[in-house]
Amino acid sequence: MIYYHRPERIGILAGTIDEESVRGELAKLNYHIFLKEKVKWHDLLDDGVGMFEKHRPDFQDRLDLCIKSKL
């Protein structure tokens, strides 16, 4: 995903990475997002990273401001 307010960054869904084809070290997980949409039967391990129902609060605030400015 690319967001207009952060065009220098992209987000990659971890489930789309074919680990066998990665050369070098995989990126480290920073946080889990959209947990509100997670299926109930899938439990996440407590891996010590942040867990958010939507985006991280600071990111969501910037995204909301960007959307409001486009209206």
Summary of the structure (lengths in Angstrom):
residues: 71
radius of gyration: 14.6
end to end distance: 21.2
largest distance: 43.8
contacts: 104
relative contact order: 0.18
helix: 32%
strand: 6%
